[in-house]
Amino acid sequence: MSTPRFLTLPPGVRRVDIPTARGTLAALEALPTSGSCERQTAVLVPGFTGSKEDFIALLQTLAHARRRVIAIDMRGQYESPGPDDPAAYALAELGVDILALIDALDSEGVHLLGHSMGGLVTREAVITDAAGIASYTIMSSGPGAIAGARESDARRLITALQSYTVEEIWEHNLSAGVAASTLPQEVKAFLYKRMVANTPAGLAQMAHEVTSAADRVAELAAVPVPKLVLYGENDDAWPPQVQAEMAEQLGASRVVVPGAAHSPNVEAPETTASALTDFWNACERGGALAG
């Protein structure tokens, strides 16, 4: 997950609920503080145990380029309601939610971005129906299931959820590390509030999905939508070399963010926002790679 460094909404950003044919999604909406929205809307989808707040540091800068920007909680995450049925959190189901959101926004093509597990979810949407998608950015995600230490963490969470509540898991495994950190007190409180608000069935199934996702790069490469692969040079989730190879397979544009790890949206927001704006503007001029 990403850990936002601040929670105060910048000028032009507000908390909204977006009704869709698949249910209501909680979101942060950013609009230009002056002038109108002249460019295509962007939709930002967070990763496992993340939320719309992961993108706070990007929103004002992205909106300054004269576009509407929507960052969401997926179903069952934080402030978006979700059912107790684990099947509702399969990647394919979450991908259909993204398509329903795009339809509800009634925009003439959106720039879609998925961070980490959000990349696995959004690619389902792109592969299923790319008609309303102007471009697709995979940020700090990979071709298939996550591995290494983060896989181990997700599998431990699956096991723990069989015996403990989310609040008990927080108290036993997460609270001490957060309390000892140098994060502002309001961010520490937020991390607790966000974690315990997640639907337990959603947490367990999303953990299963992120540790078992198939490689669908070949299918994604066949979709004629401009693509960008963006990641931190020190990413500790999907290795940078794996993401570079994925970008090559996709025929995608590629941006490596210096000094960033798994969350360039938090660790290098201005560099990340600039790269996204350049890519999206190029797509609207017809100058980006189509993959």
C-alpha positions as CSV (number, residue, x, y, z in Angstrom):
1,M,0.0,0.0,0.0
2,S,1.0,3.6,-0.3
3,T,1.2,5.8,2.8
4,P,0.2,9.4,2.0
5,R,2.4,12.0,3.7
6,F,-0.5,14.4,4.2
7,L,-4.3,14.3,4.1
8,T,-5.4,17.9,3.7
9,L,-7.2,18.2,0.4
10,P,-5.5,20.7,-1.9
11,P,-7.5,23.5,-3.5
12,G,-9.8,22.2,-6.3
13,V,-10.0,18.7,-4.7
14,R,-13.1,17.4,-3.0
15,R,-14.5,14.1,-1.6
16,V,-17.4,12.7,-3.8
17,D,-19.5,9.6,-4.2
18,I,-19.9,8.3,-7.8
19,P,-23.0,6.2,-8.5
20,T,-22.4,3.5,-11.1
21,A,-24.4,0.6,-12.5
22,R,-22.3,-1.7,-10.2
23,G,-22.7,0.4,-7.0
24,T,-21.3,3.6,-5.5
25,L,-17.6,4.3,-5.4
26,A,-16.0,6.8,-3.0
27,A,-13.7,9.2,-4.8
28,L,-11.6,12.3,-4.7
29,E,-12.3,14.6,-7.6
30,A,-9.8,17.2,-8.7
31,L,-10.7,20.1,-11.0
32,P,-8.6,23.1,-12.2
33,T,-8.7,26.0,-9.7
34,S,-9.1,28.4,-12.6
35,G,-10.4,27.8,-16.1
36,S,-12.3,24.9,-17.5
37,C,-11.6,21.2,-18.1
38,E,-10.3,21.2,-21.7
39,R,-8.6,17.8,-21.6
40,Q,-9.8,14.3,-21.1
41,T,-10.6,13.0,-17.7
42,A,-8.1,10.8,-15.8
43,V,-9.1,7.9,-13.5
44,L,-6.6,6.6,-10.8
45,V,-7.1,3.2,-9.2
46,P,-5.1,2.3,-6.0
47,G,-3.5,-1.0,-5.0
48,F,-4.1,-3.7,-2.4
49,T,-5.0,-2.1,1.0
50,G,-4.7,1.3,-0.6
51,S,-7.2,4.0,-1.2
52,K,-8.0,7.2,-3.1
53,E,-5.8,9.1,-0.6
54,D,-2.7,7.5,-2.1
55,F,-3.0,10.0,-4.9
56,I,-3.5,13.2,-2.9
57,A,-0.1,14.6,-3.7
58,L,-0.7,14.2,-7.5
59,L,-4.2,15.6,-7.8
60,Q,-3.8,19.3,-7.8
61,T,-0.8,19.2,-10.3
62,L,-2.7,16.9,-12.6
63,A,-5.8,19.0,-12.6
64,H,-3.7,22.2,-13.3
65,A,-3.3,20.7,-16.8
66,R,-7.0,21.5,-17.4
67,R,-8.4,18.1,-16.8
68,R,-10.7,16.4,-14.3
69,V,-9.0,13.8,-12.2
70,I,-10.9,11.0,-10.3
71,A,-9.1,8.8,-7.7
72,I,-11.2,6.0,-6.2
73,D,-11.6,3.4,-3.5
74,M,-12.4,0.1,-5.2
75,R,-15.3,-1.8,-3.9
76,G,-14.7,-3.0,-0.4
77,Q,-11.8,-0.6,0.1
78,Y,-12.0,2.1,2.8
79,E,-15.1,4.2,2.0
80,S,-16.5,2.2,-0.9
81,P,-19.0,-0.4,0.2
82,G,-18.6,-4.0,-0.7
83,P,-20.4,-7.3,-0.2
84,D,-19.3,-10.2,2.0
85,D,-19.1,-12.5,-1.1
86,P,-15.4,-13.2,-1.9
87,A,-16.3,-13.7,-5.6
88,A,-17.1,-10.0,-5.9
89,Y,-13.4,-9.2,-5.5
90,A,-12.0,-11.4,-8.3
91,L,-9.9,-9.3,-10.7
92,A,-12.4,-9.7,-13.5
93,E,-15.3,-8.4,-11.3
94,L,-13.2,-5.5,-10.1
95,G,-12.4,-4.7,-13.7
96,V,-16.0,-4.6,-14.6
97,D,-16.5,-2.1,-11.8
98,I,-13.9,0.2,-13.5
99,L,-15.8,-0.1,-16.8
100,A,-19.0,0.9,-15.0
101,L,-17.2,3.9,-13.5
102,I,-15.9,5.0,-16.9
103,D,-19.5,4.7,-18.3
104,A,-20.9,6.7,-15.3
105,L,-18.4,9.5,-15.9
106,D,-19.8,10.1,-19.4
107,S,-16.5,11.3,-20.6
108,E,-15.2,11.2,-24.2
109,G,-12.4,8.8,-23.3
110,V,-10.5,8.6,-20.0
111,H,-6.9,8.2,-19.2
112,L,-6.9,5.1,-16.9
113,L,-4.1,4.4,-14.4
114,G,-3.7,1.5,-12.1
115,H,-1.2,1.4,-9.2
116,S,0.2,-2.0,-8.0
117,M,-2.7,-4.4,-7.7
118,G,-4.8,-1.6,-9.3
119,G,-2.7,-2.4,-12.4
120,L,-3.9,-6.0,-12.4
121,V,-7.5,-4.8,-12.0
122,T,-7.4,-2.0,-14.7
123,R,-5.8,-4.3,-17.2
124,E,-8.9,-6.5,-16.9
125,A,-11.0,-3.5,-17.9
126,V,-8.7,-2.6,-20.8
127,I,-8.7,-6.2,-22.2
128,T,-12.5,-6.5,-21.7
129,D,-13.6,-3.3,-23.3
130,A,-11.2,-0.5,-24.2
131,A,-13.8,1.6,-26.1
132,G,-13.9,4.3,-23.5
133,I,-10.2,4.3,-22.7
134,A,-8.0,7.0,-24.2
135,S,-4.8,5.7,-22.7
136,Y,-3.6,3.2,-20.1
137,T,-0.9,3.6,-17.5
138,I,0.5,0.7,-15.4
139,M,2.2,2.2,-12.4
140,S,4.4,0.0,-10.2
141,S,2.7,-3.2,-11.3
142,G,3.7,-6.3,-13.2
143,P,2.8,-8.9,-15.7
144,G,1.3,-11.3,-13.2
145,A,1.3,-12.3,-9.5
146,I,3.5,-10.5,-7.1
147,A,6.4,-12.4,-5.5
148,G,9.0,-12.1,-2.8
149,A,8.4,-10.5,0.6
150,R,5.1,-8.8,-0.5
151,E,3.7,-12.2,-1.6
152,S,4.6,-13.6,1.8
153,D,2.9,-10.7,3.5
154,A,-0.3,-11.2,1.5
155,R,-0.3,-14.9,2.2
156,R,0.1,-14.3,5.9
157,L,-2.8,-11.9,5.8
158,I,-5.0,-14.6,4.1
159,T,-4.2,-17.0,6.9
160,A,-4.7,-14.5,9.7
161,L,-8.1,-13.5,8.4
162,Q,-9.3,-17.0,8.9
163,S,-8.9,-16.6,12.7
164,Y,-8.8,-12.9,13.5
165,T,-10.7,-9.7,12.7
166,V,-9.0,-6.9,10.7
167,E,-8.8,-4.8,13.9
168,E,-7.0,-7.7,15.7
169,I,-4.6,-8.1,12.8
170,W,-3.8,-4.4,13.0
171,E,-3.2,-4.5,16.7
172,H,-1.1,-7.7,16.6
173,N,1.0,-7.0,13.5
174,L,0.8,-3.4,12.2
175,S,0.1,-0.9,15.0
176,A,3.6,-1.0,16.6
177,G,5.4,-0.3,13.3
178,V,3.1,2.6,12.5
179,A,3.3,4.0,16.0
180,A,7.1,3.9,15.9
181,S,7.3,5.7,12.5
182,T,7.8,9.5,12.0
183,L,4.5,9.9,10.2
184,P,2.3,12.8,11.3
185,Q,-0.3,11.7,13.9
186,E,-3.2,12.3,11.6
187,V,-1.7,10.0,9.0
188,K,-1.1,7.2,11.6
189,A,-4.8,7.6,12.7
190,F,-5.8,7.4,9.0
191,L,-3.9,4.2,8.3
192,Y,-5.7,2.5,11.2
193,K,-9.1,3.9,10.1
194,R,-8.5,2.8,6.5
195,M,-7.3,-0.7,7.3
196,V,-10.2,-1.6,9.6
197,A,-12.7,-0.2,7.2
198,N,-11.8,-2.7,4.5
199,T,-14.3,-5.5,3.9
200,P,-12.6,-8.6,5.3
201,A,-13.8,-10.8,2.4
202,G,-12.4,-8.2,0.1
203,L,-9.0,-8.2,1.8
204,A,-8.7,-12.0,1.7
205,Q,-9.8,-12.3,-1.9
206,M,-7.7,-9.4,-3.1
207,A,-4.7,-10.9,-1.4
208,H,-5.4,-14.2,-3.2
209,E,-5.8,-12.4,-6.5
210,V,-2.5,-10.5,-6.2
211,T,-0.6,-13.6,-5.4
212,S,-2.1,-15.8,-8.1
213,A,-2.8,-13.5,-11.1
214,A,-1.9,-14.9,-14.5
215,D,0.4,-13.2,-16.9
216,R,-1.9,-11.4,-19.5
217,V,0.7,-9.2,-21.2
218,A,0.2,-10.8,-24.6
219,E,-3.5,-10.1,-24.5
220,L,-3.0,-6.6,-23.3
221,A,-0.4,-5.9,-26.0
222,A,-3.1,-6.7,-28.6
223,V,-5.3,-3.9,-27.4
224,P,-4.7,-0.8,-29.5
225,V,-4.6,1.7,-26.7
226,P,-1.6,4.0,-25.9
227,K,0.3,2.5,-22.9
228,L,2.7,3.8,-20.4
229,V,4.7,1.7,-17.8
230,L,5.8,3.9,-15.0
231,Y,7.7,2.8,-11.9
232,G,10.3,3.8,-9.3
233,E,13.9,2.9,-9.9
234,N,14.0,1.2,-6.5
235,D,10.6,-0.7,-6.7
236,D,10.6,-3.5,-4.1
237,A,7.4,-5.2,-5.3
238,W,7.6,-6.2,-9.0
239,P,11.4,-5.8,-9.9
240,P,12.2,-2.9,-12.1
241,Q,13.7,-5.3,-14.7
242,V,10.4,-7.2,-14.9
243,Q,8.5,-4.0,-15.4
244,A,11.0,-2.9,-18.1
245,E,10.5,-6.2,-20.0
246,M,6.8,-5.8,-19.7
247,A,6.9,-2.4,-21.2
248,E,8.9,-3.8,-24.1
249,Q,6.4,-6.6,-24.7
250,L,3.6,-4.1,-24.6
251,G,5.3,-1.7,-27.0
252,A,4.6,0.9,-24.3
253,S,6.2,4.2,-23.4
254,R,8.3,3.8,-20.2
255,V,9.2,6.2,-17.4
256,V,11.6,5.3,-14.5
257,V,11.2,7.7,-11.6
258,P,14.6,8.4,-9.9
259,G,14.7,7.9,-6.2
260,A,11.3,6.4,-6.0
261,A,10.4,2.9,-4.8
262,H,6.9,1.3,-5.1
263,S,4.9,4.4,-4.7
264,P,6.2,7.2,-7.0
265,N,2.8,8.9,-6.5
266,V,3.9,9.5,-2.9
267,E,7.7,9.4,-3.1
268,A,8.1,11.7,-6.1
269,P,4.7,13.3,-6.9
270,E,5.9,16.2,-9.0
271,T,8.0,14.1,-11.2
272,T,5.3,11.5,-11.5
273,A,2.6,14.1,-12.3
274,S,4.8,15.7,-14.9
275,A,5.4,12.4,-16.6
276,L,1.7,11.5,-16.6
277,T,0.7,14.9,-17.9
278,D,3.2,14.7,-20.7
279,F,2.0,11.2,-21.7
280,W,-1.7,12.1,-21.6
281,N,-1.2,15.3,-23.6
282,A,0.8,13.4,-26.2
283,C,-2.0,10.8,-26.4
284,E,-4.5,13.6,-27.0
285,R,-2.2,14.9,-29.8
286,G,-2.0,11.4,-31.2
287,G,1.7,11.2,-30.5
288,A,2.0,8.3,-28.0
289,L,2.8,4.7,-28.7
290,A,-0.2,2.5,-29.2
291,G,1.3,-0.7,-27.9
